[in-house]
């Protein structure tokens, strides 16, 4: 039997490259044996084979057909009278233990029948998800399906998505929809972030004030932190225990496990507002960032109205703290059957613990060297409690600090290092690094709504490899999988949540399900176009960033200007040339026949100092423009006018546009080198990012326009190409302390004629920080002839206590360097 299966898989593997079906995530093995078709229509019957536990699987398939196509199929259990043609069979297949991975399935489409089989119920569920992706996303009652044989299984055991409902609450109806999205992508874990500083969202009957008080805040900052004010609107809600049970069952029916998160010891403001005695200093009023506007009372303990990290955390010195948390966890465990329980453990300032007599006494009694070991003590006590109940603790990678609890699982979010360290210590790991799987980060370079910042386009998500190269084969086995996180500081409603999820969730699903050998970006893009139509069928809002023109900036070969390259994903671009008044003057003969869906890619140049405009179009999907002066440049994709004898652009139907302002100075487009390379998490376009003529105008949302250094200075040398008189160097940078990004400590400029001998020009610690968190350092000096300019930008070093990331290395984010 084993030999037959191996030969079968080999045949599938060899034929896989010829597959023409469009399923996401990509199945492990596919073969298309012939050009025959199966016709699925209202007369098709579902036949349940032996061993199927119930009609649950037929309900799943019929539920999809009813919801999206308006009809159901008849169902019967297998018998001698069952039809043998125009049927879909769903059956249990007892394959040998070593021949089938958990969640694996077979799906075969023949001319007269569709057969789905697995030795696992979740495998049958995944087979149905593959089948429904073979149906067209438009309305129909009859489908012609390609004959196909699929053998499929997941690569990783843990395939997850996260949702924060503390910063902004989402109703049960959307939570169920969110779970449906996971199921459609063959994901199997939903990480539900239920508590934080801004709201407690789960009913705990023994401690009702957690929701009656901690579930509400008196207002929320407006706009990006620190905000332009406060809306003054009381905000909150929570899930009752009955609602939680309903959601847990809904997820289980879709083979999804919900992992609840109850934050501790930090991010505890909402709980402390409800029960001040949980604080080290119950009588002290809640502190909030002075740069933020507060609404309502300020006396006493309050639920936070802004985002960030706060010093008021659970007191680790009081036994009552642990009694309270065990009370909470007892009720949580009764609601969630999940083996895994997430307790946070991240971003816990030690400021109050250092001043708290009870915490200091706890350290003395337990011979703890510092407050990091006190946090480890805290987590280990909770871990022992959970273990006694048969559960496993998950925590963010900060739980490594001071010593890891014996059976804890680490969720690595501050890059991959925490996960690497945990795996080397033989602890299970879930990878979730901010770059690239924080889905609250922007997915467009020109994001049209406020996000928390960062830039994680779908290309970066698809390229992610959860098992770091630093791990050997044995260590790599401790990587259980990965998940993407959706934090909701700037996501207020389901529509925005969907916009941030899609299409990136589709890319992540393939990273986690498909084998590395089966992942192919070019092929994924072809399948993604069909998936975008499915989003429409699901009535899901999604970002069009993938279809937006993509832009890159590079130096000209002679380093005397810039090349701005614009690329779009639309098919059938037309090569059309216009004069300034948009008259058609040239049409290339190699334009293919066009119809109403054909596209013209038109590149516009608009000067800042004149009204003149030149318009060009491109015969391919990519166009490069040489730029040698300050100006605003743009590219617009248009439809062509249908039913006209010539390829004429229909200017009433612009599809999308991209614009960029370039600012020229003596350093723009020149050769530049770095003494130390930027951190791989924020590489920008390498050193050239600092002289590419683009000055970041949207803060952290355009993080691709920065290069970043973690705990290190930035030292750059710019070759001006010839000796020139200069009198100033301006450094553009970013300050965002809530994200551990600190303004530079200072900067220095030096000049040289030969690149060897350097003359100091100016150094300063005078730094201008603007309201939008942009930073400028102006180094002005007497006119000096130089060819080479060295700029040293100083990192702040270690983040001081009382700030987000205290004790960690500060990030230095550097943008454009201007030389005049």
KEROGU-197690 format. One record per residue (C-alpha): residue in one letter; x, y, z. Coordinates in steps of 0.25 Angstrom, whole numbers. Last residue first. Layout:
BEGIN
  residu     c1     c2     c3
       A      X      Y      Z
...
//
This chain:
BEGIN
  residu     c1     c2     c3
       X     94    290     -3
       X     93    276      2
       X     81    269      6
       X     80    255     13
       X     67    248     12
       X     61    239     22
       X     67    233     35
       X     60    224     45
       X     69    222     57
       X     63    211     66
       X     66    211     81
       X     72    198     87
       X     64    192     98
       X     64    196    113
       X     51    202    112
       X     43    198    100
       X     32    208    102
       X     37    219    111
       X     37    220    126
       X     52    215    127
       X     61    220    117
       X     63    214    103
       X     77    210    100
       X     85    217     90
       X     80    230     85
       X     86    228     71
       X     96    239     65
       X     95    243     50
       X    109    244     44
       X    109    250     30
       X    122    249     21
       X    122    258      9
       X    132    256     -3
       X    135    265    -14
       X    138    278     -6
       X    139    293     -7
       X    134    300      5
       X    124    311      7
       X    123    315     22
       X    114    305     31
       X    100    300     32
       X     96    287     38
       X     81    286     40
       X     75    274     47
       X     61    271     43
       X     51    262     50
       X     37    257     45
       X     27    254     57
       X     15    261     50
       X     16    272     61
       X     30    275     56
       X     43    271     64
       X     55    281     61
       X     69    276     66
       X     80    284     71
       X     91    274     76
       X    100    279     66
       X    113    277     57
       X    119    285     46
       X    129    285     35
       X    140    276     40
       X    151    273     29
       X    153    259     25
       X    165    253     18
       X    162    240     11
       X    150    243      1
       X    159    251     -8
       X    154    265     -7
       X    147    263      7
       X    136    269     15
       X    130    266     29
       X    116    267     35
       X    112    263     49
       X     99    259     55
       X     91    259     68
       X     84    250     78
       X     75    245     67
       X     60    245     69
       X     55    232     75
       X     48    221     69
       X     43    211     80
       X     29    210     73
       X     23    219     84
       X     35    227     83
       X     32    232     69
       X     42    242     64
       X     47    242     49
       X     58    247     41
       X     62    257     31
       X     77    262     31
       X     80    275     25
       X     95    278     20
       X     99    293     17
       X    109    302     11
       X    114    294     -1
       X    124    298    -12
       X    126    286    -22
       X    137    277    -26
       X    132    266    -35
       X    124    254    -34
       X    116    258    -22
       X    121    245    -15
       X    113    243     -2
       X    118    236     10
       X    108    231     20
       X    109    228     35
       X     97    224     43
       X     99    221     57
       X     95    208     64
       X     85    203     74
       X     76    198     63
       X     78    205     50
       X     67    209     40
       X     66    212     26
       X     54    221     23
       X     46    223     10
       X     40    209     12
       X     34    214     25
       X     24    222     18
       X     13    220     28
       X     23    224     38
       X     22    239     35
       X     14    243     22
       X     23    253     15
       X     36    245     14
       X     46    253      6
       X     48    246     -8
       X     60    251    -16
       X     67    238    -16
       X     79    242     -7
       X     76    235      6
       X     69    223      0
       X     81    221     -8
       X     88    214      4
       X     78    202      3
       X     65    203     -4
       X     58    203      9
       X     65    193     18
       X     55    194     30
       X     55    180     36
       X     69    177     30
       X     75    187     39
       X     83    197     31
       X     98    194     27
       X    109    200     34
       X    119    210     28
       X    109    213     18
       X    112    217      3
       X    106    227     -6
       X    107    230    -21
       X     99    242    -26
       X     84    243    -29
       X     81    255    -21
       X     93    260    -14
       X     94    274    -20
       X     79    276    -17
       X     66    272    -24
       X     53    270    -18
       X     44    259    -25
       X     29    259    -23
       X     22    246    -26
       X      8    243    -32
       X      1    230    -34
       X    -12    228    -41
       X    -24    218    -42
       X    -35    214    -51
       X    -37    227    -59
       X    -50    225    -66
       X    -55    239    -72
       X    -42    240    -79
       X    -46    230    -89
       X    -32    227    -96
       X    -34    225   -111
       X    -29    212   -117
       X    -35    215   -131
       X    -48    210   -138
       X    -56    212   -126
       X    -65    202   -119
       X    -60    203   -105
       X    -52    215   -101
       X    -39    211    -94
       X    -38    209    -79
       X    -28    218    -72
       X    -16    216    -63
       X    -10    229    -58
       X      5    232    -55
       X     10    244    -48
       X     21    253    -46
       X     23    266    -37
       X     35    274    -39
       X     50    277    -35
       X     59    274    -46
       X     67    263    -54
       X     56    252    -55
       X     58    241    -65
       X     44    233    -66
       X     43    218    -67
       X     31    211    -71
       X     26    197    -68
       X     13    190    -72
       X     17    190    -86
       X     14    198    -98
       X     15    211    -90
       X      8    224    -90
       X     13    239    -90
       X      7    252    -86
       X     15    265    -85
       X     10    276    -77
       X     14    291    -76
       X      9    300    -65
       X     22    304    -60
       X     31    304    -47
       X     26    291    -40
       X     26    283    -53
       X     16    273    -56
       X     20    260    -63
       X      9    250    -67
       X     10    235    -70
       X     -2    229    -77
       X     -4    214    -76
       X    -16    210    -85
       X    -24    198    -82
       X    -33    189    -89
       X    -46    184    -82
       X    -56    191    -93
       X    -49    183   -104
       X    -35    183   -111
       X    -29    176   -122
       X    -14    176   -119
       X     -5    188   -120
       X      6    185   -129
       X      3    196   -139
       X      7    207   -130
       X     -2    219   -129
       X      3    233   -131
       X     -2    247   -130
       X    -15    246   -122
       X    -18    259   -116
       X    -17    261   -101
       X    -14    276   -102
       X      0    275    -98
       X      3    265   -109
       X     -1    251   -107
       X      6    237   -110
       X     -1    224   -109
       X      5    210   -106
       X     -7    202   -100
       X     -6    193    -88
       X    -14    180    -90
       X    -14    174    -76
       X    -13    182    -63
       X     -3    180    -52
       X      4    193    -52
       X     19    197    -52
       X     25    211    -51
       X     40    214    -51
       X     46    227    -47
       X     60    228    -52
       X     68    239    -45
       X     78    249    -48
       X     93    251    -51
       X     98    238    -46
       X    104    234    -59
       X     96    221    -60
       X     83    228    -55
       X     80    226    -40
       X     68    217    -36
       X     54    220    -31
       X     43    210    -31
       X     28    211    -33
       X     17    201    -33
       X      4    205    -40
       X     -8    200    -31
       X    -13    186    -34
       X     -7    180    -21
       X    -11    193    -14
       X    -26    190    -17
       X    -29    187     -2
       X    -41    179      1
       X    -55    180      5
       X    -62    166      6
       X    -75    164      0
       X    -72    149     -1
       X    -74    149    -16
       X    -65    162    -17
       X    -54    155     -9
       X    -56    144    -19
       X    -53    153    -30
       X    -40    157    -24
       X    -37    142    -23
       X    -38    141    -38
       X    -27    151    -39
       X    -19    144    -28
       X    -18    131    -36
       X    -10    138    -46
       X     -2    146    -36
       X      1    132    -29
       X      8    127    -42
       X     17    138    -42
       X     20    137    -27
       X     23    122    -27
       X     21    114    -15
       X     20     99    -18
       X     35     96    -14
       X     33    103     -1
       X     21     94      2
       X      8    100      4
       X      0    103     16
       X      7    114     24
       X     12    122     13
       X      0    120      4
       X     -9    125     16
       X      0    137     17
       X     -2    141      3
       X    -18    140      4
       X    -17    148     17
       X    -10    159     10
       X    -22    161      0
       X    -28    165      8
       X    -27    167     23
       X    -25    183     24
       X    -37    185     16
       X    -45    175     23
       X    -42    182     37
       X    -46    195     30
       X    -59    190     27
       X    -61    183     40
       X    -60    196     48
       X    -50    205     56
       X    -36    201     51
       X    -26    211     55
       X    -23    205     69
       X    -27    192     64
       X    -16    182     64
       X    -17    171     53
       X     -7    161     55
       X     -2    150     45
       X      1    136     49
       X     12    126     49
       X     15    111     49
       X     20    101     60
       X     35    105     59
       X     41     95     68
       X     44     86     56
       X     54     97     52
       X     63     93     63
       X     65     79     57
       X     68     84     43
       X     77     95     48
       X     72    109     51
       X     79    122     47
       X     72    121     33
       X     59    125     41
       X     47    116     39
       X     35    125     36
       X     39    128     22
       X     33    141     17
       X     33    144      2
       X     17    144      1
       X     16    155     12
       X     27    163      6
       X     20    163     -8
       X      6    166     -1
       X     12    179      4
       X     16    181     18
       X     20    196     20
       X     21    202     34
       X     11    211     41
       X      0    210     51
       X    -10    213     39
       X    -17    225     36
       X    -24    225     22
       X    -21    227      8
       X     -8    219      8
       X      2    223     -3
       X     13    213     -2
       X      2    203      0
       X      0    191      9
       X      1    199     22
       X      4    193     35
       X     -8    187     43
       X     -6    174     36
       X      7    171     45
       X     12    160     37
       X     24    166     30
       X     31    171     38
       X     24    171     51
       X     29    157     53
       X     19    146     56
       X     26    133     57
       X     20    123     67
       X     30    115     75
       X     31    102     83
       X     42    102     93
       X     55     94     91
       X     64    105     96
       X     69    107     82
       X     55    109     78
       X     53    119     89
       X     66    127     84
       X     61    127     69
       X     47    131     73
       X     52    143     81
       X     61    146     69
       X     50    146     59
       X     46    161     59
       X     40    167     71
       X     28    158     70
       X     32    144     74
       X     21    136     80
       X     28    127     90
       X     21    114     96
       X     23    112    111
       X     26     98    117
       X     38    102    126
       X     35    117    128
       X     46    125    121
       X     57    132    129
       X     59    147    132
       X     55    152    119
       X     49    140    110
       X     35    145    114
       X     38    157    105
       X     35    148     93
       X     20    149     94
       X     14    138    103
       X      7    125    101
       X      4    116    113
       X      0    102    111
       X    -13     96    117
       X    -15     83    125
       X    -21     90    137
       X     -9     89    146
       X     -1     94    134
       X     -9    107    134
       X     -6    109    149
       X      9    106    147
       X      9    115    135
       X      3    126    143
       X     14    125    154
       X     25    124    143
       X     20    137    137
       X     21    145    150
       X     34    139    153
       X     39    143    139
       X     34    157    142
       X     42    157    155
       X     54    152    148
       X     53    164    139
       X     51    173    151
       X     65    169    156
       X     74    158    164
       X     62    150    169
       X     65    143    182
       X     51    138    184
       X     49    146    197
       X     57    158    193
       X     50    159    180
       X     36    158    186
       X     40    168    196
       X     44    178    185
       X     30    175    179
       X     23    178    192
       X     31    191    195
       X     28    196    181
       X     38    206    175
       X     45    197    165
       X     32    190    162
       X     26    203    158
       X     36    206    148
       X     37    192    142
       X     30    195    129
       X     23    182    123
       X     23    183    108
       X     20    168    106
       X     15    157    115
       X      3    154    107
       X     -4    143    115
       X     -8    134    103
       X    -16    121    106
       X    -13    109     97
       X    -19     95     99
       X    -32    102     94
       X    -45     98    101
       X    -49    112    103
       X    -61    116    112
       X    -57    108    125
       X    -43    112    123
       X    -46    127    123
       X    -54    125    136
       X    -42    119    143
       X    -33    129    137
       X    -41    141    143
       X    -41    135    157
       X    -26    131    155
       X    -23    145    152
       X    -30    150    164
       X    -22    141    173
       X     -9    145    166
       X    -12    159    169
       X    -17    156    183
       X     -3    150    186
       X      3    164    185
       X     17    167    180
       X     15    165    165
       X      6    177    165
       X     -1    177    151
       X      3    189    143
       X      3    204    144
       X     15    209    136
       X      8    210    122
       X     11    206    108
       X      5    213     96
       X     -9    216     91
       X    -19    227     96
       X    -31    227    104
       X    -27    219    116
       X    -37    213    125
       X    -36    221    138
       X    -31    220    153
       X    -34    232    161
       X    -35    246    158
       X    -34    250    143
       X    -49    251    140
       X    -54    253    126
       X    -47    254    113
       X    -31    254    111
       X    -23    261    100
       X    -10    255     97
       X      4    262     99
       X      3    259    114
       X      3    244    112
       X     -6    238    122
       X     -4    236    137
       X    -15    229    145
       X    -17    234    159
       X     -9    229    170
       X    -17    223    182
       X    -15    208    177
       X      0    209    176
       X      5    195    172
       X     -8    193    165
       X    -17    181    166
       X    -24    189    178
       X    -29    199    167
       X    -40    188    163
       X    -48    194    151
       X    -38    204    146
       X    -27    193    149
       X    -34    184    139
       X    -34    194    129
       X    -20    199    131
       X    -14    185    130
       X     -5    186    118
       X      6    179    126
       X      6    167    135
       X     -2    161    128
       X    -11    162    116
       X    -23    152    115
       X    -22    145    101
       X    -31    135     96
       X    -27    124     86
       X    -39    120     78
       X    -37    107     70
       X    -42    106     56
       X    -48     93     50
       X    -60    101     44
       X    -70     95     54
       X    -60     98     65
       X    -61    113     61
       X    -76    114     62
       X    -75    106     75
       X    -65    116     81
       X    -73    128     76
       X    -86    123     83
       X    -78    120     96
       X    -73    134     95
       X    -87    140     93
       X    -92    132    105
       X    -80    138    113
       X    -84    152    110
       X    -75    159    100
       X    -72    174    103
       X    -75    188    100
       X    -68    201    100
       X    -67    216     97
       X    -71    228    104
       X    -69    239     93
       X    -60    251     97
       X    -54    251     82
       X    -41    255     87
       X    -31    264     81
       X    -21    265     69
       X    -15    252     73
       X     -2    247     80
       X     -3    238     72
       X    -10    238     59
       X    -24    243     58
       X    -34    247     69
       X    -31    242     83
       X    -42    233     89
       X    -52    237    100
       X    -58    233    113
       X    -53    218    113
       X    -62    206    115
       X    -60    191    118
       X    -52    193    130
       X    -64    199    138
       X    -76    190    135
       X    -67    180    128
       X    -56    177    139
       X    -66    182    149
       X    -73    169    149
       X    -61    161    156
       X    -67    147    159
       X    -75    147    146
       X    -64    150    137
       X    -69    156    124
       X    -59    158    113
       X    -56    171    106
       X    -47    179    116
       X    -43    192    109
       X    -32    202    106
       X    -21    197    114
       X    -23    183    109
       X    -32    171    109
       X    -38    161     98
       X    -28    158     88
       X    -34    147     81
       X    -24    138     74
       X    -31    130     63
       X    -25    117     59
       X    -28    107     48
       X    -25    114     35
       X    -30    107     22
       X    -32    120     15
       X    -48    119     14
       X    -47    115     29
       X    -40    128     33
       X    -50    136     25
       X    -61    129     32
       X    -55    132     45
       X    -55    147     42
       X    -69    146     38
       X    -72    140     52
       X    -65    151     58
       X    -72    161     50
       X    -86    156     55
       X    -81    155     69
       X    -78    170     69
       X    -64    177     68
       X    -59    186     79
       X    -47    195     76
       X    -35    196     85
       X    -39    184     92
       X    -44    175     80
       X    -30    172     75
       X    -31    161     64
       X    -20    150     61
       X    -19    140     50
       X    -13    126     50
       X     -7    114     43
       X     -1    105     54
       X      2     91     49
       X     10     96     38
       X     12     89     24
       X     -3     86     22
       X     -7     74     13
       X    -12     72     -1
       X    -14     61    -11
       X    -21     66    -23
       X    -27     59    -36
       X    -33     68    -46
       X    -44     67    -57
       X    -47     82    -60
       X    -60     86    -55
       X    -72     91    -63
       X    -82     98    -54
       X    -97    100    -54
       X   -106    109    -45
       X    -98    122    -47
       X    -95    135    -40
       X    -80    139    -41
       X    -68    134    -33
       X    -66    122    -42
       X    -66    108    -35
       X    -52    102    -33
       X    -50    110    -20
       X    -62    102    -15
       X    -55     89    -17
       X    -43     94     -9
       X    -51     98      3
       X    -58     85      2
       X    -45     77      2
       X    -41     86     15
       X    -54     81     22
       X    -50     66     18
       X    -36     68     24
       X    -43     74     36
       X    -50     61     38
       X    -38     53     37
       X    -35     40     29
       X    -38     47     17
       X    -47     46      4
       X    -54     55     -6
       X    -59     49    -19
       X    -65     57    -31
       X    -72     48    -41
       X    -76     46    -55
       X    -65     52    -63
       X    -55     51    -52
       X    -51     61    -41
       X    -42     55    -30
       X    -40     62    -17
       X    -31     54     -7
       X    -28     60      7
       X    -18     63     18
       X    -22     71     31
       X    -12     63     39
       X     -2     56     30
       X     -5     44     23
       X      4     32     19
       X     11     29     32
       X     -2     26     39
       X     -7     17     28
       X    -19     22     21
       X    -33     20     26
       X    -41     28     16
       X    -54     34     21
       X    -64     38     10
       X    -70     50      3
       X    -76     46    -11
       X    -80     56    -21
       X    -89     51    -31
       X    -93     52    -46
       X    -92     37    -48
       X    -91     25    -39
       X   -105     27    -33
       X   -107     21    -19
       X   -116      8    -19
       X   -106     -1    -13
       X   -105      9     -2
       X    -97     21      2
       X   -104     32     10
       X   -112     42      3
       X   -112     57      0
       X   -119     66    -10
       X   -111     78    -14
       X   -114     92    -10
       X   -117    105    -18
       X   -115    120    -17
       X   -101    122    -23
       X    -93    129    -12
       X   -100    125      1
       X   -108    113     -4
       X    -95    107    -10
       X    -87    110      2
       X    -97    104     12
       X    -98     92      3
       X    -83     89      4
       X    -83     91     19
       X    -96     83     21
       X    -90     72     13
       X    -79     72     22
       X    -87     72     35
       X    -96     60     30
       X    -91     52     41
       X    -79     43     45
       X    -75     39     31
       X    -70     25     33
       X    -76     19     20
       X    -78     29      9
       X    -88     41      8
       X    -93     43     -6
       X    -96     57    -10
       X   -105     58    -22
       X   -103     66    -35
       X   -117     70    -41
       X   -115     85    -37
       X   -103     85    -46
       X    -88     81    -46
       X    -83     77    -59
       X    -70     69    -59
       X    -61     72    -70
       X    -51     64    -79
       X    -38     70    -84
       X    -30     59    -78
       X    -21     55    -66
       X    -19     68    -59
       X    -10     65    -47
       X     -8     73    -34
       X      1     71    -22
       X      3     80    -10
       X     -9     89    -12
       X     -7    104    -14
       X    -13    112     -4
       X    -21    118    -11
       X    -27    110    -23
       X    -27    113    -37
       X    -26    101    -46
       X    -17    100    -58
       X     -7     90    -54
       X      4     87    -63
       X     15     89    -52
       X      8     78    -43
       X      9     67    -53
       X     23     62    -48
       X     18     63    -33
       X      5     56    -36
       X     12     44    -42
       X     22     44    -30
       X     10     44    -21
       X      4     32    -28
       X     17     25    -27
       X     18     28    -12
       X      3     23    -10
       X      6     10    -17
       X     18      7     -9
       X     11     10      4
       X      0      0      0
//
